[in-house]
Structures are given as C-alpha cells and as structure tokens.
Amino acid sequence: MASNTYSSGAAPTVVYFKSTVDDESFLYHVNLFLIALFGVVVLFRLPRFTARLWKVSEWTNGHLLHHTNLRRSATRRVEFNSQAGSRHRDLATDDSHWSTVQRVSEKGAAPSFPPHVSSCPRFCRGLFQLLQTRFNPGMSLLQVMVIVIYLSVVIYPSFYKTNPFTDPKRYGWIGVTQFPFVFAFAMKNNVLALFLGTAYEKLHFLHRVIGRVIVLSINVHGLGYIYQWTLEGVFVEKMASPSNYWGLIALICADMLFFFSTSWWRTKAYQLFLCTHIFSIALILPATVMHKSTTTPYVLTAVGLYVFDIFMRWIKTRLTTAIIRPLPELGMTRVEIPSINAGWRAGQHVRLRVLSSGMGLLGWSEVHPFTIASIVKGEEGMILMCKKAGDWTNKLFDLAKLGGYEDGSEARQVKVMVDGPYGGPGHRMFASFSAAVFIAGGSGISFALSAVQDLIQKDLEGGSRVKVIQLVWSVQDPASLVPMLPLLTSLVQQSVFTPIRIAIFYTRAPIGKFPFSDDFFRSTALTLSPGRPKVSKILEACISKAVTLGSGAKDNEAITGMIVGVCGPVGLADSVVAEVGKVDPTRRDQVGGIEVHEETFGW
Ligand SMILES: Cc1cc2nc3c(=O)[nH]c(=O)nc-3n(C[C@H](O)[C@H](O)[C@H](O)COP(=O)(O)OP(=O)(O)OC[C@H]3O[C@@H](n4cnc5c(N)ncnc54)[C@H](O)[C@@H]3O)c2cc1C
C-alpha cells in the first residue's frame, strides 16, 4: 500500500503502490473478454440474420443509393398538390375494394412470404417486455442492463491488485484499451451494428458510456501523476519531458470531448459539439502515441475504424439536384430528389447537405439527417420531409419559399449532397409480421410513410404477411393534413389486398375555418379526430383483426406477431412502449408477440 510520510521541514516522501500485474497484457485480456461477450450476443441474433437471407434484395438494398430505370407498373403516381388538399374527394366513402380483388403477381407466381423469426422465444416474451420498460426517457432497462454488464467488466481491472490513488498507470491503460470500442460504436458505417442487425444510432448509448469510462480513466491517470509530482515538488521538471506534455494534451482533449458532448451543447449548439469532437479526436490520437508508443496498436485500430467510416461515407455520397417545396401547413420543406430512386430500405435515413448560398455563409458545411419518406422505385425518387426545427431547417424553408412555388411558379432547384442510407430496421423485416401499426408524431410521418408504402408494394408483389396496417399520425393543427391528403388517400386505394386504416389526431383547436367539410371523412379508412390517440384501443383492434380468420391466402399462414413502429419525439416512443407493455399477455401471445421499432429524431 502507498503512503505519504511527512516530517517537519522535509518534502513528503511518496511510496508508490507496486503492482505485480502486467497492465498492458491484463487489459488486452479484458478486451478479449468483452469481444467474446459481444460474440455471444451476435450468436443469439443469428436466426434473424439467416432469415433475412431468404431474398437477395433484403441484403443488397440499404447500402448504396442509385438510380434505376422504372418499368411502368400498377403503382399510381401521386401528384403532389398542396392546393388540391381539402378538395381531394377520392375517398369520400368506405369502399371495401380489397375484399373483391384477387392477387395476381406480375409473373403470375404464387405469393412468397418472408420467413418470420421472433425476437425472443414465447416463454421469454414477458421478460423481454419488462426489459423494454423505461428507466429514463429514451433509455430502457435492457440498455441499463447492458451498461451494468460493461461497467462490471471494466471495474474489475480498476480495482484488481491496484489502487486508484497510488497506481495511476493502470488507469491510463484502461482508457486507451477502450479506444477501439468507443470508435466502433460511434461509426455510421458500423460493422458491429451490422452483426447485431440493428441501426448504428441504437448503439450510441454504448458510445457515450465507453466515452465516459475513457474520460474518467484518463483523468485518474493524468491527475494521479500530477498530484504525485506536485507532492514531490518535481512537477515542472516532469512536464519538461515531451512524453508527459503530450500526455497532458491528451488529458485536455479528453476533458474537452466530455464537456462539449453533454446534452446541453448537443441540443443548443450541435455544430460546436461536432467541431470540438473532430478537433479533439484528431489531437488525442497522435498525442496518445507520443505519450506512450506501446499504445500504438489501440490507436491504429481506432484510426482504421475512423478511416473506414470516412471512406464509406465518401463512397455513399451522391452530388445531385433536388427540388424543394415549402409546406407551410406542416412547417416543413419537402425535398424531392428524382435522380435517386433506389438503394434504401424503409425506415433508413440520409445525411443532407445543401450547396446553396441561400443557406447562409456556413450553411453549405452543415450535414443534417432526415428519414427517407418514399419507397424505392417510386416515380418521384427520394423524398425527404424536413421540419423547421432550428437555424438550418428554417433557412431551407425560406429558400424553398423563395422559389415562389406557393404563388404557382415552378419549385426551386438546389444542388445537394446526399450521404447514406443509414440506420433502418436491421434484421427486422416488417413484411414478416401479421399486423403492422405505425404511430407517428409530427415530422415522424416520414418514417411511417416509407414503411407503409413499402408494405403495400411488397403486398402487391405477394411478399408480405401483413394482414392489417394501421397508421396513426398526431399533428397539432388539422390543416397539416391538407398537403398530405392526396398521398394518404392513395395509400388506402393502392392497398388493395390488405386493409389499411389511417387515423389522424390533432391536438390544437383549428385557427380560422375548419379546413374540411362536415361530410368529408365518411370513410372509416381515413379519419380525423381531435385529441390524442388511444394507443391501447388501437393495438387491441389490430390484434383482433390479425387473429381473425378470413378467406385470403395469408389466413392459412401462422400468426407471426405484430410490429409497432413509432417515430417522433422521445416522449411519444416511451409512451407507446408503455402501452405495448400493458397489453394482456394472452392477447400478446395470440398475435405471436409484439415488437416495437423506435425511430427518434435525436441522439
Ligand atoms: C436519424 C435522424 C433522422 C431524422 N429524420 C428527420 C426527418 O425525417 N424529418 C425531420 O424534420 N427531422 C428529422 N430529424 C431531425 C433533424 O435532423 C433536425 O431537426 C435537424 O438536423 C435540425 O437542424 P437545425 O440546425 O435546423 O436545428 P438546431 O437548432 O441546430 O437543432 C435542433 C435539434 O436537432 C438536433 N440536430 C441539429 N443538427 C443535427 C445533426 N446534424 N444531426 C443530428 N441532430 C441534429 C439538435 O441536437 C437539436 O436537438 C432526424 C434526426 C435524426 C437523428
């Protein structure tokens, strides 16, 4: 054990803790253990991984955006017309057209449904549901459990035959050996997420936890030495050594990373958070090697991952022209990119950069993520719906307005860089479930639109098990529905084999004249109601429809569960997860289990 011995008038003598453990080798084996744990989780995900192999397109889509020539198909082009909105009368009554049509695929082949692999065996469903319970907003018990397991592993080397107050060396190694992990969990082109069959942003919580472990370890390491050298009166002398001042630079970088990564900076000044992140990373890596050359393998692994990510982003970036239109009722800008019409999966997002002086002096340098709101091979190409949320999105809206589209002029064209696609449902195949419910709040409709259109498209091709589709959209103002009406009614009309219900809820009393006539919503397929959606009732109605036997081809198939996709603010996702947790276990088992897919616009 170390101790400081003081005698009057003499400098204190510091007795160091002498560890008998080879720190470098010890931490290397701790890392191997962490990798083995990760491997075990991947093994559990293997059945879903293999199920996705049923169709080549399930694997080839979702990596590279491109343009493909379209064959004329039965899919109707939905003319986007903000003015037509409330006069749109295609769906004035309930027409049960889906019950009268027979599926004939283009090649006359029989339907081929995707295999379904449940996320957990039946006997685990209760436990799995419990693990989805929220611990904090946006954080589930399952995530907390993963964090606890990770921390337990790294706490072991923090105290095994060492002392944090007198053996700072061990903590330096703990910090550095976590570099590859913190980079691996941050990458957009994320190999770990690919193995796990999830979206990269779903792993960001681990990036944050590992980052904090690194910052804490580096501080214990650096401050430990500074404390000892100060006691011994040799601080200035020690800092003259290059390896030590590089160590100090690495310590400052780690603290800067931590400070500017707090949620306050991320929400108030995202670009500052981003710039300080890039600057600190660019400095901390060489500083670590200059501080101690034996850390090179860890630093090089981190650099390799980072370079791979940058390279993939470059490969995935397309420079093209977009048509932008303002949607004042929704407070959104609609970005249409006709030159990109394939290469993504429903639910994925892209990162958009607008190269126009109208975006301000530095606007061109900002990249913002937006979920793709259209299906592949649609006639309009890729569609993004960008809600006014801050400086950049406001400028985009103003730029779109400058085009004079609202006054009847042509919409404005701008040069854009589109990087993606990223994220998405991973190994989950929405078309393999028996029922699909999508709950969207505000601009979250982009995710729901692409998912529903994709299901309808797959259904027309005989590749979807889904027997009932429900879309719920919460907006503040009923007028928000006006520009979306042509698209929503066309969804109902296109879904000839699978009943689709679209329920829109508005939470604010309309300002001025109500935008729709009294008899407008006579169809039960598309409804508009005041208040908030009763999620439990909606879920129960969908379960009932899914388990009711009909006479279609899908009714001969086993019931394969219900997917609930939720997209919008964190609070909405949390409340939907809570409602799903309240579903009666018997009903849950009757429908084959309920899974929630969350898309929240932030990290
Ligand atoms: C995966 C993902 C998908 C998204 N899809 C959509 C969508 O389909 N439609 C839509 O309207 N919005 C979507 N968003 C949100 C959208 O990216 C932000 O609203 C937008 O970036 C805000 O930029 P701003 O400068 O106008 O606002 P700011 O005032 O700078 O920021 C407003 C909020 O957006 C966050 N934000 C800002 N810049 C970024 C960035 N580059 N990356 C991530 N978050 C950022 C900030 O943390 C803050 O919480 C999505 C976000 C994510 C993470």
The ligand as an SDF file (V2000), in Angstrom:
LIG
                    3D

 53 58  0  0  0  0  0  0  0  0999 V2000
  -31.7100    9.7010  -37.5030 C   0  0  0  0  0  0  0  0  0  0  0  0
  -32.4440   11.0120  -37.6010 C   0  0  0  0  0  0  0  0  0  0  0  0
  -33.4700   11.1440  -38.5370 C   0  0  0  0  0  0  0  0  0  0  0  0
  -34.1600   12.3460  -38.6360 C   0  0  0  0  0  0  0  0  0  0  0  0
  -35.1840   12.4580  -39.5540 N   0  0  0  0  0  0  0  0  0  0  0  0
  -35.8820   13.6060  -39.6400 C   0  0  0  0  0  0  0  0  0  0  0  0
  -36.9610   13.7490  -40.5800 C   0  0  0  0  0  0  0  0  0  0  0  0
  -37.2840   12.8470  -41.3460 O   0  0  0  0  0  0  0  0  0  0  0  0
  -37.6260   14.9260  -40.6090 N   0  0  0  0  0  0  0  0  0  0  0  0
  -37.2940   15.9690  -39.7740 C   0  0  0  0  0  0  0  0  0  0  0  0
  -37.9340   17.0100  -39.8600 O   0  0  0  0  0  0  0  0  0  0  0  0
  -36.2820   15.8620  -38.8760 N   0  0  0  0  0  0  0  0  0  0  0  0
  -35.5630   14.7220  -38.7940 C   0  0  0  0  0  0  0  0  0  0  0  0
  -34.5260   14.6140  -37.9000 N   0  0  0  0  0  0  0  0  0  0  0  0
  -34.1830   15.7830  -37.0750 C   0  0  0  0  0  0  0  0  0  0  0  0
  -33.3460   16.7650  -37.9030 C   0  0  0  0  0  0  0  0  0  0  0  0
  -32.1360   16.1700  -38.2830 O   0  0  0  0  0  0  0  0  0  0  0  0
  -33.0560   18.0100  -37.0660 C   0  0  0  0  0  0  0  0  0  0  0  0
  -34.2870   18.6080  -36.7650 O   0  0  0  0  0  0  0  0  0  0  0  0
  -32.2150   18.9970  -37.8200 C   0  0  0  0  0  0  0  0  0  0  0  0
  -30.9190   18.4950  -38.0010 O   0  0  0  0  0  0  0  0  0  0  0  0
  -32.1960   20.3060  -37.0430 C   0  0  0  0  0  0  0  0  0  0  0  0
  -31.2020   21.1740  -37.5440 O   0  0  0  0  0  0  0  0  0  0  0  0
  -31.2930   22.7600  -37.2860 P   0  0  0  0  0  0  0  0  0  0  0  0
  -29.9440   23.3640  -37.4750 O   0  0  0  0  0  0  0  0  0  0  0  0
  -32.3840   23.3440  -38.0920 O   0  0  0  0  0  0  0  0  0  0  0  0
  -31.7390   22.8900  -35.7800 O   0  0  0  0  0  0  0  0  0  0  0  0
  -30.8760   23.0610  -34.4550 P   0  0  0  0  0  0  0  0  0  0  0  0
  -31.4940   24.1450  -33.6490 O   0  0  0  0  0  0  0  0  0  0  0  0
  -29.4210   23.1530  -34.7660 O   0  0  0  0  0  0  0  0  0  0  0  0
  -31.1430   21.6800  -33.7300 O   0  0  0  0  0  0  0  0  0  0  0  0
  -32.4260   21.2400  -33.3570 C   0  0  0  0  0  0  0  0  0  0  0  0
  -32.2680   19.8270  -32.8180 C   0  0  0  0  0  0  0  0  0  0  0  0
  -31.7610   18.9650  -33.8530 O   0  0  0  0  0  0  0  0  0  0  0  0
  -30.5250   18.3520  -33.4330 C   0  0  0  0  0  0  0  0  0  0  0  0
  -29.5700   18.4290  -34.5460 N   0  0  0  0  0  0  0  0  0  0  0  0
  -29.0900   19.5370  -35.1330 C   0  0  0  0  0  0  0  0  0  0  0  0
  -28.2200   19.2220  -36.1010 N   0  0  0  0  0  0  0  0  0  0  0  0
  -28.1400   17.8730  -36.1100 C   0  0  0  0  0  0  0  0  0  0  0  0
  -27.3800   16.9280  -36.8650 C   0  0  0  0  0  0  0  0  0  0  0  0
  -26.5370   17.3140  -37.8210 N   0  0  0  0  0  0  0  0  0  0  0  0
  -27.5330   15.6120  -36.5710 N   0  0  0  0  0  0  0  0  0  0  0  0
  -28.3790   15.2010  -35.6080 C   0  0  0  0  0  0  0  0  0  0  0  0
  -29.1210   16.0370  -34.8630 N   0  0  0  0  0  0  0  0  0  0  0  0
  -29.0060   17.3580  -35.1050 C   0  0  0  0  0  0  0  0  0  0  0  0
  -30.0070   19.1630  -32.2530 C   0  0  0  0  0  0  0  0  0  0  0  0
  -29.3400   18.3320  -31.3280 O   0  0  0  0  0  0  0  0  0  0  0  0
  -31.2750   19.7210  -31.6500 C   0  0  0  0  0  0  0  0  0  0  0  0
  -31.8010   18.8090  -30.7220 O   0  0  0  0  0  0  0  0  0  0  0  0
  -33.8160   13.4310  -37.7900 C   0  0  0  0  0  0  0  0  0  0  0  0
  -32.7840   13.2900  -36.8550 C   0  0  0  0  0  0  0  0  0  0  0  0
  -32.1150   12.1040  -36.7500 C   0  0  0  0  0  0  0  0  0  0  0  0
  -31.0200   11.9830  -35.7320 C   0  0  0  0  0  0  0  0  0  0  0  0
  1  2  1  0
  2  3  1  0
  2 52  2  0
  3  4  2  0
  4  5  1  0
  4 50  1  0
  5  6  2  0
  6  7  1  0
  6 13  1  0
  7  8  2  0
  7  9  1  0
  9 10  1  0
 10 11  2  0
 10 12  1  0
 12 13  2  0
 13 14  1  0
 14 15  1  0
 14 50  1  0
 15 16  1  0
 16 17  1  0
 16 18  1  0
 18 19  1  0
 18 20  1  0
 20 21  1  0
 20 22  1  0
 22 23  1  0
 23 24  1  0
 24 25  2  0
 24 26  1  0
 24 27  1  0
 27 28  1  0
 28 29  2  0
 28 30  1  0
 28 31  1  0
 31 32  1  0
 32 33  1  0
 33 34  1  0
 33 48  1  0
 34 35  1  0
 35 36  1  0
 35 46  1  0
 36 37  1  0
 36 45  1  0
 37 38  2  0
 38 39  1  0
 39 40  1  0
 39 45  2  0
 40 41  1  0
 40 42  2  0
 42 43  1  0
 43 44  2  0
 44 45  1  0
 46 47  1  0
 46 48  1  0
 48 49  1  0
 50 51  2  0
 51 52  1  0
 52 53  1  0
M  END
$$$$
